[in-house]
Amino acid sequence: MTRGWKKKALPVMLAGAMVFSFGPVTYADTVQTDVLEVKFNDIEGHWAQSFIENMAGNEIINGFPDATFRPDVKVTKLQAVTIVTNLLSQKRTLETTGTDYIGEVPEWARNSVELALYNDIVSWEDIQDYQAEASRMFIVELLVHALGAEIDAVQEHDLTFTDLTDLSADEQAYLAIALENKFVEGYQDNTFRPGNSVTRAEMAVFADRLFNTLEDEYDFEEGFERVEVVTGKISRIAADVRELTIGSATFGVADDYTVQINDKDASFEDLKTTMNVRVVLKNQKMAEIYAYSTEKEVIKEIVTGSISSIDRNNRKVTVGLKSFDVANGVRIEVNGEVAGFSNLETGMETVVVIANEEIESIFAFRVAEQSALEFSVKREWNERDTNFKEAVLTGDRVNDATPDLEGKRLRISVDGSRFREIDLDEIDGRQRDGAEVAKLLQAAIEDALDDRRVKVEYKNTRRFVFETTKSPIDEVPTIQFDGDADVLDALGIDDDEVKGASGERIRVWNITVEADATKDQEFEMNVIIDDENIDETVRFSVKRGDSAEEIADAIADALLDKAKIRSALGISVKRDVLTLTPDDEDWDVEIEIKEK
């Protein structure tokens, strides 16, 4: 039996009916480097040429002053550690302080050795003989530690090499992880030769593989998916459609999902109501289902909060006021990726899962410094509207984004022209979503007008938006509908004429959202227009991770819900700026935004 390692991704954590959501995460910057063109005079045609040039181009491995690389020279332990540390320094934020003992090493390598020790990549015992040639087994352990993997479960490994009898259980586990990640491979005679020395060319290949793995796994800002964990009791099973109801929430399965019951592989059909369950959701679909019989209540406690201190010598971490001993077998993930104890940092938001009175796993997330969201509210000449403004009709929220309008009547007038009939027969309620309805409606309006003069969109605020296009700048553009009352109601519009603006300077209120939200907040916006006897308070909330553009849209949506404000102010949004245009620029308008 040998130790094994299992990798999972859990960027965000929820728990049962109690929801712990850290929202979208802001990550530490990764260092992006341009690949330099490096030429060595002794690697042309060498089997590892492309790997050597890539690693040298990324300034991870160096050549010699005489423009040689010397690919067949054996690499020392010290050189190997330096290469891996150079690589990690580009890919992760490394711990730069610690108390690990550092013996006498050459000055050129001291910084790399310090980083390697502080970040649990090697121990001093591993490299006391730092001038010795690095063996293949030494490199395997170095790469696995650099990956941040923990050997945390006992299981069989399918290691078929014929020369591993002298390896310890831990060494075999490291080798299994390295093979799983395609860092290393064996020889054609089915041997691995763990004691063989490693050449500089081979080291370049190993480093390149680690580099590409971290490139894929730690590019957090690209393609980051929403992942949650829900715990609770199964209250309903719909086997025909592969759905589980946990408490009052119902979830379907992802395309590629797994099921375990009492830590053993199982099928969806084996699940039973009243089982305790822990479900990993990816984009709201169940990707991993862990169920337990009611007699075995696994999760006793879930602790959330920020890491306030870390004792690296004794492997202790304090979350809020609670301190935890972190054993070597505890699964640790940072921003959804497998990590090690050395990757934990103070200030990280953390979820600690306690199972059977022991820590089962730690999920940590790098977050941006939380600061209050600020807004700029100014009355000014709106230069963007100085010359021209199209007419925009923003409808009310609709209950059904895919209404059946077949056979119904709707007419449109643009820029004061006569009303034209719109053929609605293709909008029959069978569309996929509001976006498809908007596309069909725009095409029908184009046919009615015999011109592409109106753009139709469906917003995620459940509103249809109609905007004139290509109107003459020397006259006020307008748009107006009439027709069956149920059609107007279904689209959230009425028969009032909506106007744009001709080429004239207008005074507006511009509200700029100064930044993305770094924490959950609630706000009140007070709008006073004495001339119209309007004194309205609008409330809106933001969630950590909301972009400035999303916040501006949310404010506009809240304002549009107020009929009096909607009747007195033109409301438009462009990126992070919300523009309010009074019907009469002489009105005395007061606007104040404050945190609730």
N, C-alpha and C positions, 0 to 999 in steps of 0.2 A: 504493500500500500504506500502511496506517495501523496504528498500534499498537492492540492490543486488550486486553481484560481478561476473565478468566474467574473465576468465583466458585465455591468449593467449601466443604463443611463437614466438618471432621475433628476433633471434640472430643477423641478419645482415640487413641493411636497404639500399634500392635503391630508387631513386625517378625519375619517368618518363624517359624522355630522358637523364636527368641528373642522373648519377649513382654515388651514395655515397656508396662505399664498404670498409668496414674495414677489409675484409678478415678473414681468420681463426684467432680465438682469443686465446690469452694465458691467462689463468685464475689464480686467486690467489689460492695458494695451499690449499687444504682441509686437515685437520688433520686426519690422519689415525691412529686408535688405535687398538691394539690387544685386543680381548675380554678376560678379566680375568675370571678365574673360582672363583666365590664367593659363599660361602655356608652360609646360615642362618639356625639357629636351630628351627625356628618357622614358616616355610613356606612349609614344606614338605606336598604335597597333596593339598595345597591351590590353588584355582581356578586361581589365578594370578601368580603362581610360575614362569612360564617361562618368563613372562614379567618382573617380579622383578629381576630375575637372569640376564636377558639381559641388563637391565638398570644399574644394579650394576656392571656387568662385563665391561660395557663401561664407568664406573666411572661417571655416570650421577646422580645417586641417591645412597645415602650411608645408611649403617645400623648403629647399635649402638655398643659400645665397648664390650657388653656382647654377641656378635655374633647373636643378634636378629634383625629382621627387623620391627616387630610390624605392620603388614599389616593393622590392623583394627583401628589404631590410626588415628585421623583426622589430615589432613595436614593444616598448616597455610598458609596465603598468602605469607609470607616471604619465607617459605620453597618451595612453588610452584614456585615462581619467581627464586629462586636459582637453582632449578632443570632445568627449561627451559633455563636459561642463561648458565648453564653448557653444556647443549645439543647444543645450538647455537654456543658456543665457539669452538666446535669441527667441526661444519658444515660451518661456515661462517667467513669472516673477519669482526669483529665488530668495531664500532666506540669507541675509548677509551678516548675521551675527550668531554667535554660539559659544559654547564652552568646551567643545571637543578638543582633545589634545592634538596638537600639530607638532610633529617632530621637525628635524632639520631637512628641508627640501630646497632645491634650487630656487633662487629668487623668481625666475621666470615662471615657475609653476605654482608658487605659493598661493596666489589668489584663487587659482582653479582648485587646488587641494582644499582650501578653506571652504569654498562653496560646496564642493562635493561632500565634505564632512558635515557641514551645517544642514544640508538637505538630504541626509541619509542615503546618499548615492553609494558611498563606500564608508568603511570604518578605518581607523588608523591601523588596526591589526591587519586589515586586508592589504595595506600598501606600505607597511614598514620596509619591505624589500622592494621599494619603488623602482629600482633600476633593473629588477628582474624582468625577463621577457613575459609578456602577458599571455596566458594560456587561453584557449577557446572557452574553457569553463569560466575563467575570470571575466572574459568579455560578456558571456551570457548573463552572469549575475549583474554586471555593470549596466547592461542594456535594460534588464527587467527593473532594476532599481530606478533607472532614469525614467522609465515609463510610469513609475509610481504604483506598480502592481503589488498587491499583498497576497501572500499564500495563506488562504484563510479557510480552506475546507479540505477534508480528507476524501479522496476519490481515486479511482484507478486512472492511470494515464496510459495511453496507447503508444508507449515508447518501444519501438521495435529494434533499436540499434543493439548490436551484439556486444558492445564494449562498455556498458554502463554499470557493471557490477560493483565497481569501486566507488560509485557516486552515492552520496547520502540521499535520504528521502527529500530533504530540502533542495539539494542540487538537482535532483530529477524534476522537482516541481518547477524550479527556475527554467530548466531546459524546456519543459512542456510549454511554459508561457512564451518563451522565446520562439519556439516552433509555431505556436498558435498565431503569433503576430508576424511570422515569416521573417524574423530577424536573422535566423541562421538556418542551415540545412546540413544534412549529412553527406556522406560520400557514397559512391556507386556500390561499394562493397558492403553497404548497410552498417557502416560504422560512423561514429560521430567524432572520435578521437579528441576527447575533452582536454587532454593534457598537451596537445600540440600547440606550438607557438603560433602567433598571429603576425602576418606580415603587414606592412603599411598599406598595401593594396587591399588586403582583406579587411583591414580596419576601416578603410574608406567605404567599402561596400556595406559593412555593418552600420556605420554612421549614417550613410545615405538612407538605409531602410528605416532607422529610427527617426531620422529627419522627416521622411515622408509620412510615417505613422503619426507623428505629432502634428504635422501640417494638416492632416485630415481630422485628427481628433480634437485639437486645441484651437482651431480657428472658430472661436465661440460666436463671433458676430455674424458669421455667414451661415444661413440655413438653420438657425437655432429653432427647434420646435418646442411647443408648449408641452411639458410633461408634468403629470400630477400623480400623487398617490392617494388613494381613498381606502380607508379601513372601516369596517363595520360588519353587519350581519346580512346575509342574503335573505331578502324578504320575498322575492319572486324570481322565477326562472322561465324565460321564454325560449325553449330550446330550438323551436322552428326558425326563429330569426336571430338566434345567438345573442340574446340580451339578458343582462342581470340587473335586478333592482336591488340596490344596497341602501337600506333606509328608505328614503323617498326618491332617490335619484336613480335613473335608469341609463345604462350604457350598453352600446353594441361593441362587438369585437373588431379589432384591427384586422387587416388582411393577413398578417403573419403574427399569430398570437400563441401563447403557451399557457398550459394549465398544470399546476402542481397541487396535490392534496396531501397534507401532512408530509411535505417535503419530498414527495414522490411524483414522478410524471404521471399525468392523468389526462382525461378528455373532458370536454365541456359537458358531455352527458353524465359524467360521474359526480358533478356538482349537485348539492342538495340544499334546499332552503334550511335556514337556521345555522348553516355553517358560518363561522367567522371567516372573513375574507380580506385580503389586502390586494388591491388592484392597481397596477401601474397603467395610467392613461397616457396615451400619446395623441395629442390633438383630439382629445375627448373620446378616443376609442381605446378599448381594453387591449393592451399589448401583452401584459403578463398578469396572470391570475394565480394567487397563492391562497388556497383555502385550507381550513383546519376544522377538524371535528369540534363540536361544542365543548367537549371535555378538555380540549387543549387550547386554552386561550393564550395565544403567543404574545401578542403585544400588550404589555402592562402599562406602558407610559410613552408618550411622545413629548419631548422637551424642545421648545423652539426659542430662539433668541440669538443675540450677537455673541461672538466669542470675545470675552473680556480679557482672558490671559491664556498663555500656553506655556507649560513647563516641558520643554523638549527632552531634558535629561531623564525625567521620570514618566514621560508620556502621559501627562495630565492636561486636560483642557477644561476651561471654565466657561460655561454658557450662562450668561446672566449671573446669578449667585450660586449656581450649582456646578460642582467640580466632578469630573469623571476621569477614571483611569481608562486609558485606551490600550487594550491588549493588541498584540501583533495581529491577531486574527480578525479584528474589526474591519468591516468593509468601509472604506472612506471614498467619497466622491466629491469632486469640486466642480461646480458648474456642469454637473451631469456626466463627468468623465472620471474614470477610475484614477485614484490619486493615492498618495501616501500621507503619513502623519506629517511629514515635512512640508506638505503643500498647504496645510491649514495655516490661516493667518488671523491675527486679531482683527476684529471689526467685521469678519465675515458673518452673514446671516446663516444660521445653522439649524438643522433638524436632527435631533438625536433620538433614535428608535431604541427603546428598552424592550428586550424580549427575554422572558424567563429570568428576570432579575439581572440580566447582563446586557451591556451595550451590544446591539446587533449591527448597527450601522450608523454612520454619520454622513449627512448630506450638507455640504457647505456651499455658499454662493458668494462670489465677490459682488458687492453692490457699490453703487456710486455714493459718495457722501451725501447725506440727506440734508436738503436745505429747502426753505420755504419758497414756493413758486411766486414769482413776481410778474406784474403786468404793467405795461406803460399805456396810460390813457391820455390821449392828446386830441385837442381840436385843431385842425389844420386844413389848409388847402390840400385836397387830395390830387396830387400831380398825376397819379395813374388814371384819374377820371377827368383830367383837364379837357381832353379833346372829345371823348365819346364814351358812352356806356350803353351796352345792349340791355334790352328788357329781359328780366329774369323772373319767372313765376315759380316760386317754391311752394309746393302743395303741403297740405296738412299730412300728418301721419296716416297711413292706410292700415286697415286691419288685415287685408288680403292682398299680397303683392302680385298675385296672379288671378285677377278677376275675369269672369266670363262676360265679355262685352259683345259677343257675336249678335248681330242683328240690331244693335243699339245705335242711337244717333249722337254724333258729336261733330261740332263745326268749329272752325278756327278762322280768326282774322289776324293778320300781321301787318303792322305799320298802317293801320286804318283802312286796309283794303276790305273788299266785301268778304262775307263769310263763305268758307269752302267746306263741303262735306268730307268727312274723314271716314274711310272704309275700315270698320273695326272687326270684320268677320274673322280675321286670322287670330285675333286675341280672344281665344275661346276657353280660357281657364286651364289649358293643358300645358302651359309654359312651365319651364323648370323653376324660374325665379323672376324677381322684379326686373333684373337686368335684361332678360330676354323679352319681357313685356315692353320695356323702354325701347329696345332695338326695333321691335315690330311697329311700335307706335310712331317712332321717328320716320320709318320707311313709309307708313301710311300718310303721315303729314306731308312728306316730300311729294308723294303722288298727288295729294289734294292741291298743294300749292304749285306743283310742277317746278319746284325749286328747293334747294337745300337751304332753307332759311330758318329752320328751327332745329335745335339740338335737344334731345331728350335723354335724361339720365335717371337712374334709380339709385338713391343714396342709401348707405347702410343705416341711416336714421329712419328708414321706412317712408321716405318721401320721394315723389316724382318731381323732377325739376325740368322746366321748359325754358330755353334761352334762345332769343333771336340771334341770328348770325348775319353778317354782311349787310347790315342796315346802313342807309345813307347817314353820314355823320352830320349833315346839315338839318336833320329833322329828328324829332324824338321818336325812337323806336317803340312800338307797342306790341303786345300780344294779348289776345282775348279769346276765350272759349264760350260756347253755349251748346246746349243739347239736352238730352234726357238727364233729369235730376240724379237718377241712380248712377249714371255714368260719371258725372262730375264728382259725386260723392265717392265713388270707387277709386277715382284718381286723386282725391284729396284737393280738388280745385273748385272754384266758383266761376260765375260769369262776369266778374269784375275785370276791367281793363288794367293791365299792368304796364307801366311805362319805364323806359330807360332814361337816358339823358343825352342831350345834344352836345355840341362842342362848346361847353362853357365851364368856367371854373366854379366848383361848388365847395362849400364848407362842410366837412364831415368830422365825425369822431372816429379816430383810429385806435383800436385796442390791440396792442402787440403782446403776445405771449412770449415772455423773455427767455424761456428755457423749457426743456422737457421736465416732466414731473419726476422727482427723486423720492417722493413718499406720497402716501394717500392723504388727501386733503379735501375739505369741503369749503365752499365759498358762497358768499352772498353778494349779488350785484344789485345796487340800488339805482334805478333810473327815474329821474324826476323831470317832467316837462310841465312847468306851471301853466303855459299857454293852453294846454290840452287837459289840464287837471289829471295828469298821470303821475302817480307815485307808486311804482311797482318794485317789488323785491323778487329777484330771480335767483334761484339756488342751483348750483351745479357742483359736481364732485369730480375729482381726478384720481387716477390710480397710478401708483409708482410705475414708471416706464412709459406712460402715455407721452406721445410726442407733442411738441408745441402745436403742430398742425391739427392733431386729434383734439387737443384742448380747445383750440379756436372753433372747431366744428361743434364741440359740445356746448360752448357758450352760445353760439348761433342757434343751435337747436333749442336750448332753454329759452332764449328770447322769442323765438318763433312760436313757442307754446303760449305766449301771452298775447291775447288778441289786441289789447290796447297798444302795446308796443309795436306789434306787427303792423297796425294800421297807421302809426305815426312815423315809423322809421323804416327806411330801406336797409336791409340786412344782407351783407355779402361777406364772403371769406375768401382770402387768397393766401395760401400757405399758412403762416402763423399770425396773420393780421386780419382782425375782424373790423369791418367798416360799417358804421351806422350813419345813414344819410337822412336827416330830418326832412319831412315834406316841406317845411318852411325854414330856411336857414337863419331867419331872425328869431326863431324860438330860443328860449333860454333853457338849455338842456344841462342837467347835472348827472354825472355818472361816477359811481364809487364802487370799488371792488375790495372786499375784505374777507379774511378767513373767518369761517363760522366758528 
